[in-house]
Amino acid sequence: MTGDARTVTIALAGNPNSGKTTIFNAITGVRQKVGNWPGVTVEKKEGRIWKNGIDLKIVDLPGTYSLTPFSIEEIVARDFVLDDAPDVVIDIIDASNLERSLYLATQLRELDCNVVFALNMMDQAESRGIKIDTQKLSELLDVPVVETIGNRKKGIDALLNAAIALSRTESVPQKRKVRYNHEIEKAVAVIRQHLETLPGADLPYPARWTAIKLIEDDAIIKERLTAIFKDKAGVIFEAVRRQRQILMDRFSDDPEIITTDERYGFISGIIKEVLFTSTMQRVDISRNIDLILTHRYVGMPIFFFFIWAMFQLTFTIGAYPQEWIEAGFNLLARGMGHLLPQGWVADLLLDGVIQGVGTVAVFLPNILILFFCIALFEDTGYMARVAFLMDKIMHMVGLHGKSFIPMLMGFGCNVPAIMASRTLESKTDRLLTIMITPFMSCSAKLPVYIILAGAFFGAQAGSVIFGIYILGILLSIVTGRIFRSTLFKGADAPFVMELPPYRVPMLKSLMIHMWDRSKLFIKRMGGIILIGSIIIWGLANFPHASQTATAYSNSKQAVDTRYDKLAAEAPDEAARNRILAQRRTALADLGKRYKSEKTAESFLGQLGRLLAPVFHPIGVDWRGGIALLSGFVAKEIVVSTLGVLYAVTDDHAGDALQDALRASGMTPLSALST
């Protein structure tokens, strides 16, 4: 155990698409935190729960097919198991792809750590006529094996109980690991003897495993041994060189290829013992669905329909909770208005903070719906089909379909989308994908699109927004082709991508993924957007225009006097109420004109008029130009800036801002160009 005697650290390992994240979410729920592994941009997820009076720390390792240190994910996963020494490693195995999954499992067994195998997605295996003798598998590998169905939470308790029980045992070298052929075992024994007899030897890792890694010419292990043993490491490396040469002469192949073949031979023997395939296999549903969704003619139109439907849902369904949030901010503003005395502090809180943040907060439902749809594409397995469909189009750029997945994630946020490009094998592909991903319209731009499209295109707003997103894709393709022909010359990378089976998504998992991605937007509302709104308010209200304020005060007094007189002369109560309503309207219009004139004379107005000629060709006035400039700080600030500059104070702030934009002289064409 690590730390407190009542704390057990459990690492979740497994292949991509094995259901590892589903099991992690099923175990931890919302009790998880997301960060990065030290020194790299690989996402790190941790969660804590209490089970049987024990504090369980669950760490979700990056999905990887092996522990051979080729990719960042493989290095991170292996280093955590070796250096952080979790009490138990749970290897999530896709029961419907047992042979492929067992390769990582055999490598974990060689690390001499406590391992529990979770045979996940047993329902899918059974639907394909696959039966696995779990007891036999456990006996052959000498590890606990638990059957699970992650999206139904079946077997989760048994899995955790097995892990807790295993954590109470001493970690000792286990039996029944991969036994290589005689020549390799002989080489392993020679190198192991050198390691164990080296003066002052204090190996950081198991001697047998270290010897195998040296035979496989593992660069990272060689670097660490050099750092520990300094000049003495040369003796070991010379022995390794001799043994590698013997093996290459004996097998006419690289030793790492030989060990890989030996592992697969070991796995093949296990498969014959534990896996049975029924002659009456059920028709593969995923394959039948793919006949339609990846069809060369209808697959692409179906994809575009799904994307169009996603934006229609974002715009139409999101309108209802938008009204509720807007009403809540209006109620808050009215309450604060009654409590606070008139002055610049009240103006700052009402017009700068509440109005600025509230103008953006109303779009939170749209962001949530967008991220929910993207999570739905990922969890069902459709995202991989999109990459397959886009392969030919992406080849026009010199990329392959896998690069389209980070680009599609860019619809949510460009930052994690660019981080996701690290999964691409080629450095050229990674750089090119990073450079064209910003053409994807991220969720931060969505509030701007909704305001402008709603103001100038009405019922067609959803289709217009869909068109803008498609235009971004086309621009990325054209720009990528130019970059590929100039900056990144070379042959296109081949495209081989796994198409995981379709799965029914778990609502809890969808909600967790949606929330993880939406938290950034909420944090920005309390950070960048709040600060930006205050700065914009300050620039729009200073220096104080005393003449304008005096004129407003006089005009306000005149309006009050006039309507008070009319109300006093009203023949009945109904007429008096109508006159008072007219006065409120007149005062509101006067207040808007005053704020507009005050803003025009402020620092922001001066800057706006200075830059007005730059934005005039696209039909945008100085206020729209200032809002666009604020987008360089954060796209989310654009809408709040517009709200402050157009002095939107109506009970229906969204509608009022759209009315103000139309009244400013902006046209549908200039709205599109913006």
N, C-alpha and C positions, 0 to 999 in steps of 0.2 A: 504494500500500500504506500501511497505517497502522502506526505503532509500529515494531517490529522488521521488517526487510526480509523476514523469513521468515514473517511473520504476515499472513494475509489474512482480512478480515472479510467474511462473506457473510450477507446478509439474505434471509430467506424471506418472500415476500409471496404473497397469494392470497385468493380468495373463501372464505367459510365453506363447509365440506363439499367443498373441492376436493382434500382429501388432504394438505394442507400439514403438519399435525401428524404424520401417518403418515410422510411423507418426513423430517421433522425427527427423529423417533424412529429411523428406519432409518439415518440418517446418524450420529447422536450416541449412540444406545443409552442406557445409564445415565449416560454422561458429560455430564450436563446439570445446570444449577441453575435453580431457579425463584424469582422474586422479583416485584417490582412496578416498573413504569416510574416514574421520578421524578415525584412530585406527583400521581399518579393511582392508582386501584386496579386498573388493567388489568394482567393477569398478564404477566410478562416471562420468557421462557425463553431460555437460552443454553447452548451446548455447545461443546466443543473437541475436535478430532481432528487427527491427523497424517496427511497425504496427500502422497505423493511428496516427502517431506522438508520439507513446508510445514505450519506451524501454522495450522489453519483455525478461526476463531471463527465459529460458526453462531448467528445471532440469529433467533428465530422471531417475526416481527411479528404483531400482532393481525389476525385474519381480517376483511377488509373488501371491500365491493363496489366502492368507488371511493376516491379521495383527496380528495374534496370534504369540507371540514372541518365536517361536521354532527355526527358522533358522536365520542366520546372515542377510540375505536379508530382512526378515520380520521385524527384529528389526530396521535396517537402514531406511526402508521405513516409518515405523510408527514414529520413532524418528524425521525424517525430517518434517513430517506433523505436529507433536505435538510441537516440540521445535523450528523449524525454521519458522513455521507458514507462509507457502506460501500464496499469495493472492488468488490463485485458484488452486484446484486440478482437473486435467482432468483424469477421469477414462476411460481407453481404454477397451471397452467391445467387446468381440468376438460375433458378432451377430449370428453366427451359433452355438454357445454354450452359449446361454443366461443364462440358469439356473446356470451353473457353475460360470460364470463371475459375476453374481449378488451377490455372497457371499461376495467378496471383496467390492463390491459397497455398500452393507448394512453396512459393518463395517466402511467405509468412512463416510457414512451418520451419524453414531453415534458419530463421532468426532466433529460434529458441525462446520465443515469448509465449505467454498464455493466449491461446487463440480459441475462439468459439466460432463455428460456422453457422450462419443463418441461411438456410435454404429458402430464399424468398421467391415470391410469385409462384407458389406451388399450384395455385388454381390454374394459371396459364399453362404450366407444364402438364397438368392432368387433362386440360382441354385439348392438348395436342397428342394425347395418348402416351405421355411419358410418365413412367413410374420409377421412383427412386427408393432404394432400400436404405433409409436413413440410418438404421441401426448398423448395417453392414459398413456404410461409409464412415461412421464414427469409429468402428472397430479397426478398419483398415488404416485410418489416418491418426488414430489415437487422440482424437479431439472431440469435445461435445458438439453435436449437430442438432439444431433446432429448426423445425419447419415454421415458416412465417408467411403471412400474406399482409404486407405492409399497409396497403390502402384500406384494409378492413381491420387493422390493428390485431389481427389474429397471430398468436404466438409471441407477442411482445413481452408479456409478463414472464413467460417461460424463458425467453431469451435473456432477459435481465437477471432472472434468478440463476440461470446457468453461469452468467458472467460473474455474479457476486460469489457464487460457490467456488468458481475457479480462482477468483482473486484471493481467496483464503489459503490457497495452496502455494507452496514454494515453486518458483519458476526454475525448472530443471530441464536440461536437454531431453527432448522427447524422442521416443522411438518412432520407427516406421516413417522416416523422412525419405527423400529421394536418394536412392543408392545408384551411383553412376557406374559406368563400366570399369573394368579392372584398371585400365590405364589411367583414367581420370582419378579414381580413388587412390591409386598409387601416388600420383602427382600431388593430390590434396594432402596425403599423409606426409610427404617430404616437406612441403611448404609449411604445414602445420607444425612439424617438428622444429623447423627453423624459427618460427614465431614464438614457440613456447620455450625454446632454449636460449633465446636472445638475452644477453646480460641486461638486467633491469627491466625485463619485459613486463609490461602492465597493459595488456591489450584492452582497448576500449570496447571491443566487440568479440563475440564468440570466435574461438580460434578456427574452427572448421569453416564457419561462414566466411571469415576473413580470407582464408586460403582459397575458397571457391571464387570469391570476388577478385582476388589477385590473378587467378588463372583466367578469368574473364576480362582481365585488363581494365578493371574499374578505376578510372582516373581519380575519382573523389576519394576512394579508400587509399590510394597511393599517396595522395596529397596529405591525408590525415596521418598516415604512418610516418611520412617524412617529417611532419611537424612534431610528432611525438619522439621519434627515435633519432632524428637528425641524421648524422653520417652513418649510423649503424643500419639505417634502412637500406643502404646500398647492398648489404649482404643479402637481405631478403629479396630485393628486386633482381639480383643476379641469379638467385635460385629460381625465382619465378620465370625469368627469361629462359633458363635452360629447360625447365619443365614444359613451358609453352612450345618451345622448339621441338621437343620430343613428341608432344601431342600433334603438332602440325605435320611432322614427318610421318607419324603413324596414321593419321586420318586424312591427310591432305586437305585440311579445312581449319578454320579458326576455332580455337578452343571454346569461345563463347557460343558459337553455332552448335558445337557438339553438346555442350551442357544443355542448351535449349532443346535439342532433339531428345536428349535423355529425359528431361522433365516431361516432355509430351509423351514419351514412351511410358513413363511411370503413370501419367494421367490416363493413358489409353487402357492400361491394365485395370485401373480402378473403375473406369467407365464400364468395362465388360463385366465387372463383378456387381455393380450397384444399379446400373441403369437398364431399364427394360422398356421397349417401345411396343405399344399395342399395334396389331395389324389393322385394327379398325380405328385409324386416327380420324379425329374430327377435322373437317375442312378448316384450313387456316383462315380465320376471319380477317386477320390483318392483310393477308395476301389478296383476298377478295376486295377489301376496301381500297388497297393500293392500285388495283386494276382501274379504278375510277379516279382516285385523287392524284395519281402520278401518271395518268394517261397523257400521251404526247399532245393530244388536241384539246381535251376538256380539262386537264389538270390545271393549266394556267388560268383559264377563266374562273374556275372554282376558287383558286387562291385569291384572285382579285375580288371576287364576290365576298369572301371572308373578310378581307381587309376593308372593303367598303362597308360591310355590315358592322364591323368593329367601330368605325368612325360614326356611323349612323346611331348606333347604340350609345356611344359616348356623348353625342350631341342631344339626342332626344330623351333618353332615360335620365341623363344627368341634369336635365332642366328642372326636374321636380325637386330633388334635394338642394339644387342651387337656390331655389326660391326660399326654402326653409333657412338656409344659412344666411341669405341676404336679409331675411326678416329678423333673424337673431342679432345681426350686427346693427340693423336699424334700431332695434329695441335698446341695445346697449348704448348706441350713440344718443338716443333721446334721453335715456336715464342719466348718462354722464352730463348731458347738456343742462339738465335741471339741477344737478348737484354742484357743478363747477361754476364759479363766478366768471363773468365775461372777462376776457383778456387773452394774452398770447399763449398762456399755458393751456387754457381750454381749447383754443384754436389748434395748438399742436396736437393735443390728444385726440380731438374730434376729427380734424381735417388731415392731420399728418399720420397718426398712428392707426386709429380705428378705420378711417376711410381708406388709407393706403393699403393696410393689410387686408381689410375686409373685401376690397375690390378684387384681390387675388384669391382670397380664401374661398370665395364662392365657386371657384373652379376645381376645388378639391374632389368633388364627386366625379368630374370628368377624368381627372388623373387616375382615380381609383378604378374606374371602369376600364380605362385603357390598359392599366397594368394587370387587371384581372383577365382581360382577353389574351394578353401576351402570355401570362402564366398558363392559361387554358391551352394555348397552342403548344407550349413546352411540355406540360404534364400529360397530354394525350398522345404525344409522339408526332404530332403534325409538323412541328418545327423542322425536324429532320427531313420530312418530305418536301418542305419548302426549299431547303438547300438543294435537294435533288432536282426539283423543278427548275431552279434558277441556275443550274450548272452551265447550261449552254449559253444563257445570257451573260453570266459572269465570265465566261471564256472570252467574250468580246472585250472585256477589260483586261484579260490576262490573268484572271483569278479563277477559282472554282467555286462550286456551290456552297462549300462550307464557310466561305467568307461572307456569305449573305446573312448568316445567323447573327454575327455581331452587328451588321448593318440594320437588320430588323429590330434587334434590341435597342438600336439608336432611336427608334420611335418612342421608347420610354425615356431613356437618358443616354446622352452620348458618352458620359464618363464610364459607366460600367460596360457600355458597348465597346469602347476602345480597349478597356481592360480585358474583355472577352476575346479579343483578337490574339491574345497570347496562346490560345489553343491551336493556332495555325502552325504547321510544321516548318514552313519556309519563312525565313527572315524577310525576304522580298514581299511575300504575301502579307505578312503582318504589317509592314510599313505602308504598303499601298492601301490596305484595308483601313488602317488608322487615318490616312490622309483623306479618304473619300467618305468615311462614316459621318463627319459633320454635316454632309448634305442631307442626312436623314433628319426630318423635323422632330425634335425631341418634345417631351411633354411640357417643358417650360414654355415652348412656343404656342402650345395649344390654347391657353387663355387669350392670346393675341388673335389667333385665328378665329376663335369663337366670337370674340367681340366684333371683329371686322366683317366676318362672314354673316353673322347675325344681323348686323346693321345694314348691309348692302345686298344680301342675297336671299334673305328670308327663309322660305321653306327649302331652298336649294343649298342651304349652308353646309349640310353634311356632305353633299356631293362635291361642293367646291373645295372643302377641306381635304377630301379624298383625292381630288385632282392635284392639290398642292403637294401632298405626300408622294404621289406618283411622279410629279415633276422632279422632286428631289432625287428619286431613284434614277430617273433618266439622266439628270445632270451628273450624278455620281458615276454612271456608266461612261458618259462622254469624257468627263475629266479623267477617270481612271484609264481610259484608252490612251489619252494624251500622255499621262504620266508613264504608262507602260511602254510607250513608244519612245520616250525620251529619257526619263530618269531611271526606270527599272527595266532595262532591256534584258532579254533572256527567254528561255523556254518556259511555257506554262507548266505549272505543277500538276501532277496527276490527281484525280479526284476519286478517293475511295472513302465512303462514309457509311457507317452502320445505320440501318433503318430499324429502330427498335419496334417491337410490337405495339399496336395501339392499346391504350389502357384507359379505363374509366377513371378520371381524375378524382381525387379525394378533396371534398370541399374545404376541409381544414388546411390541407396543403396549399390549395389555391389561395386561401385567405392569408396564409403566412407569407407566401411569395409576394402577393399584392402589397401587404403591409410593409415588408422589408424594403421594397422599392419606393413606396410612397412616403416613408419616413423622411427621406431626404428633402422632399418637397415641403413637408410640414416644418422640418428644422429650418429650412430657408425662410419660411414665413416668419419665424421668430428670430431670424438672424439677418441675413442679407436684405430681405425685402423690408423688414422693419427699419433697419438702419438707412436703407436707400430711400424709403418713403419719408423719413425724418429729414434727410439731407435735401431731398427735392422740395419738401415743404418749406424748409428754411430758405433755400435759394429763391423760392417762389414768393416769399413773404417779406424778404428784406432786400434793399433798405426800405424802411417804412415810408410810404407815400402819404405825407401829411395832408397835402391838398386834396388828393383823391379821397382820403378818409373823411375830411371835412365835408366835401361835396356829398359823399354818401350819407353822412349823418344828417345833413340838411335835407337831402331828398327823402330819407327815411322819415324824418320828422314831418315833412310836407305830406307824405302818403298817410301817415298816422292821423294827422289833423284832418285831412280831406275825408277819410273814411269814417273817422269818429263823428264828424259832422253829418255825413250821410246816414250813419247808423242811428244817430239821435233823431233824425227826421223820418226814419222808417215808419210806415203806417202800422206794421204788425211784426210779430216775432219772426215769422218766416222770412220776411223781407230783410230784417236785421241780420239774420244768420247768413243770408246770401251775400250781403254786403261785407260781413266779416270774413267770409270765405274768399271774396274777391280781394280783400286787403291782404290776406295771407299769401295769395298767389302773387299779388303785386310786390309784396315785400320779398318773396322768394326770388322773383325775377330781378328785382333790384339788387339783391345780395349776390346773385350770379354775375351780373354786370360789374358790380364792385370788385368781386374776386378776380374776374377776368382782367379788368383794368389794372388792378393792383399787381397781378402776375406779369402783365405786359411791362410794367415799370420796374420790376424786380431784377435781380441779378440774372435769374433764369430767362426772363423776357429779353433782356439785353443780349444774352448769349444766343437765344433763339433767333432774334432778328438778324444777328450777325451771320448766322448759318442758314438763314431762310433761302438765299439763292441756290444753295447746294441741293436742297430738297424740293425746290419749286418745280423742276422738270418732271417729277413723278407725281405732282399734284398734292403734296403734303405741306401743310402750313408749318409755322415755326414750332408750334406745340407738338405736333407729330414728330418733327425732326428731333426735338429734345428727347422725346420718349424713345425714339429709335437709338439715340446715342446712349441712353441709360441702359439699353439692352446689352451693351458691351460689358457692363458689370455683372448683370444677371438678367436673363430673359424674363424672369418672373416680375421684374420691376417695371416693365414696359406698361402693363395695364394699370398698375397703381399710379405710375407717373401721369398717364393720361387722365386718370380720375382726379388727381390733384390739379393738373393744369386746366382741365375743363370745368373745374369747380363743381363736381357732381355731388349734390347733397340731397337728391330726391330719396323718397322712401324706396324707390325701385332703381337702385344705383346702376345696374347693368343696362336697363332700358334707357335711363337718362344719359349714360355715356354714349350709347349708340345714337341717340337723338342728337347729342352734341357733335358727334363726328359727322353725321349727315349735314348738320347745319353749318359746319366749318367749311364747306365747299368741297370736301373729299368725294370722289366718285367711285363707282365700283372698280373701274380700271386702276385708279390710284391706290385703292385698297388692296388690290391684287399685287401691285408692284411693291407695296410696303412689305 
